[in-house]
């Protein structure tokens, strides 16, 4: 109870510090996720119909998925230095694998009859993928987005180690200063953002699934 009271006291005494850390965390997460999706989604659409390339892309995504976020941050230090930019690049790398893999799998498991109808209407492979396959694959794509969003929001806490800011600053400062109130506020806020991302993209995933199942 005393720890909770300490966290509440710290938050009431430092609302500006908390708001700044929260804003930095949101900017890091949105930028990293946005760039990752902008890379992974078109790439998944482009390679889904090329079996060997798609298999290689999934394998590459698996390799990226095994890399610890902190190791990625450390590897970027000699190239990009410290601060916001390398943190966003690392988060974008974190976001790519789930979106890329789910996009490829979703497109390859789309209804063959729908793809056949698209070809009969004279649609090319790319147009068919965007206008027919991608809407059918939407539930799996949104599942990949949900996984990526939660991973990015959680990994953004590590940006503090290379000066990227965010809620991770409150956790590391709390540990360094033995300030459990500050540390708890940062940790709870990170967990709450991850749960919020999970809920938001889970809702979108369910909406996409209902849209797919709705009669024409």
C-alpha positions in Angstrom: 0.0 0.0 0.0 2.8 2.4 0.8 4.3 1.8 -2.6 1.0 2.6 -4.3 0.7 5.7 -2.2 4.2 6.7 -3.1 3.5 6.2 -6.8 0.3 8.3 -6.5 2.2 11.0 -4.6 5.0 11.1 -7.2 2.5 11.4 -10.1 0.5 14.2 -8.4 3.7 16.1 -7.7 5.2 15.6 -11.2 2.4 15.6 -13.8 4.6 17.5 -16.3 7.4 15.0 -16.2 5.0 12.1 -16.6 3.2 13.8 -19.5 6.5 14.4 -21.3 7.6 10.8 -20.9 4.2 9.5 -22.0 4.3 11.7 -25.1 7.8 10.7 -26.0 6.8 7.0 -25.6 3.7 7.4 -27.8 5.8 9.2 -30.5 8.4 6.5 -30.4 5.8 3.7 -30.6 3.7 5.3 -33.3 6.7 6.3 -35.5 8.3 2.8 -35.1 5.1 1.0 -35.8 4.2 3.2 -38.7 7.5 2.8 -40.4 7.5 -1.0 -39.8 4.1 -1.4 -41.2 4.9 0.8 -44.2 7.8 -1.6 -45.0 6.3 -4.9 -44.1 2.8 -4.6 -45.6 3.8 -3.6 -49.2 6.7 -6.1 -49.1 4.3 -8.9 -48.0 1.9 -8.1 -50.8 4.8 -8.0 -53.3 6.3 -11.4 -52.4 3.2 -13.4 -51.4 2.7 -14.8 -54.9 6.4 -15.7 -55.3 6.8 -19.0 -53.3 10.6 -19.0 -53.0 10.9 -15.3 -52.2 8.0 -15.5 -49.7 9.7 -18.4 -48.0 12.9 -16.5 -47.8 11.1 -13.4 -46.5 9.4 -15.5 -43.7 12.8 -17.0 -42.8 14.3 -13.5 -42.6 11.5 -12.3 -40.5 12.1 -15.3 -38.2 15.7 -14.2 -37.8 14.7 -10.6 -37.0 12.2 -11.9 -34.4 14.9 -13.8 -32.5 17.0 -10.6 -32.1 16.6 -9.0 -28.7 15.5 -5.4 -28.9 18.3 -4.3 -26.7 20.9 -6.0 -29.0 19.3 -4.2 -32.0 19.6 -0.8 -30.1 23.3 -1.6 -29.3 24.0 -2.5 -32.9 22.6 0.8 -34.2 24.7 2.9 -31.8 27.8 3.0 -34.1 25.7 3.8 -37.1 23.1 6.2 -35.9 24.3 7.3 -32.5 21.9 8.0 -29.7 18.5 9.6 -29.4 15.1 9.4 -31.1 16.2 8.2 -34.5 18.0 5.0 -33.7 15.2 4.2 -31.2 12.6 4.5 -33.9 14.7 2.4 -36.4 15.0 -0.4 -33.8 11.3 -0.3 -33.1 10.5 -0.4 -36.8 12.7 -3.6 -37.1 10.7 -5.0 -34.2 7.4 -4.3 -36.0 8.3 -5.8 -39.3 8.3 -9.6 -38.7 4.7 -10.2 -37.4 3.2 -7.9 -40.0 5.3 -9.4 -42.9 4.6 -13.0 -41.9 0.9 -12.6 -41.3 0.5 -10.6 -44.6 2.1 -13.3 -46.6 0.2 -16.1 -44.9 -3.1 -14.2 -45.1 -2.7 -13.6 -48.8 -1.7 -17.2 -49.6 -4.7 -18.5 -47.7 -7.3 -16.2 -49.3 -10.3 -17.9 -51.0 -9.0 -19.4 -54.3 -12.5 -18.9 -55.8 -12.2 -15.2 -55.2 -8.8 -15.1 -56.8 -10.1 -17.0 -59.8 -13.0 -14.5 -60.1 -10.5 -11.6 -60.0 -8.4 -13.2 -62.8 -11.6 -13.8 -64.8 -12.3 -10.1 -64.5 -8.9 -9.3 -66.0 -7.2 -8.1 -62.8 -3.5 -8.4 -62.7 -1.7 -10.0 -59.8 -1.0 -6.8 -57.9 -4.5 -5.4 -58.3 -6.0 -8.7 -57.3 -3.8 -8.8 -54.2 -4.8 -5.3 -53.1 -8.5 -5.3 -54.0 -9.4 -8.9 -53.4 -6.8 -10.9 -51.4 -5.9 -8.2 -48.9 -9.4 -7.6 -47.7 -9.9 -11.3 -47.3 -6.6 -11.5 -45.4 -7.5 -8.6 -43.2 -8.1 -10.7 -40.0 -4.6 -12.2 -40.2 -3.0 -8.9 -41.1 -4.7 -7.2 -38.1 -3.5 -10.0 -35.9 0.1 -9.2 -37.1 -0.5 -5.5 -36.4 -1.8 -6.3 -32.9 1.3 -8.4 -32.1 3.6 -5.7 -33.6 1.9 -2.9 -31.7 2.2 -4.7 -28.3 5.9 -5.6 -29.0 6.7 -2.0 -30.1 5.0 -0.4 -27.1 6.8 -2.7 -24.7 10.2 -2.5 -26.5 10.0 1.4 -26.5 10.8 1.2 -22.8 14.4 0.2 -23.8 14.9 3.4 -25.8 16.0 5.0 -22.5 19.3 3.1 -22.7 20.3 5.1 -25.8 18.7 8.4 -24.9 15.5 7.9 -26.8 13.3 9.0 -23.9 9.9 7.6 -23.1 8.4 6.0 -20.0 11.5 3.8 -19.7 13.3 6.9 -18.3 11.0 6.9 -15.3 11.8 3.2 -14.6 15.6 3.6 -14.9 15.6 6.9 -13.0 13.5 5.3 -10.3 15.9 2.4 -10.0 18.9 4.7 -9.9 17.4 7.0 -7.3 15.7 4.2 -5.3 12.5 6.1 -6.0 9.9 3.3 -6.1 7.1 5.7 -6.8 8.6 7.0 -10.0 9.6 3.5 -11.1 6.1 2.1 -10.5 4.4 4.9 -12.4 6.6 4.3 -15.4 6.2 0.5 -15.3 2.4 0.6 -14.8 2.1 3.2 -17.6 4.1 1.0 -20.0 1.9 -2.1 -19.1 -1.3 0.0 -19.5 -0.2 1.2 -23.0 0.6 -2.3 -24.1 -2.8 -3.6 -22.9 -4.5 -0.7 -24.6 -2.7 -1.5 -27.9 -3.7 -5.1 -27.5 -7.4 -4.2 -27.0 -7.5 -1.6 -29.8 -6.0 -3.9 -32.4 -7.9 -6.9 -31.1 -11.1 -4.9 -31.7 -10.0 -4.1 -35.2 -9.1 -7.7 -35.8 -12.6 -8.8 -34.7 -14.2 -6.2 -36.9 -12.2 -7.4 -39.9 -13.2 -11.0 -39.2 -16.9 -10.0 -39.1 -16.5 -8.1 -42.3 -14.9 -11.1 -44.0 -17.7 -13.4 -42.8 -20.6 -11.0 -43.7 -22.7 -12.1 -46.6 -22.1 -10.2 -49.8 
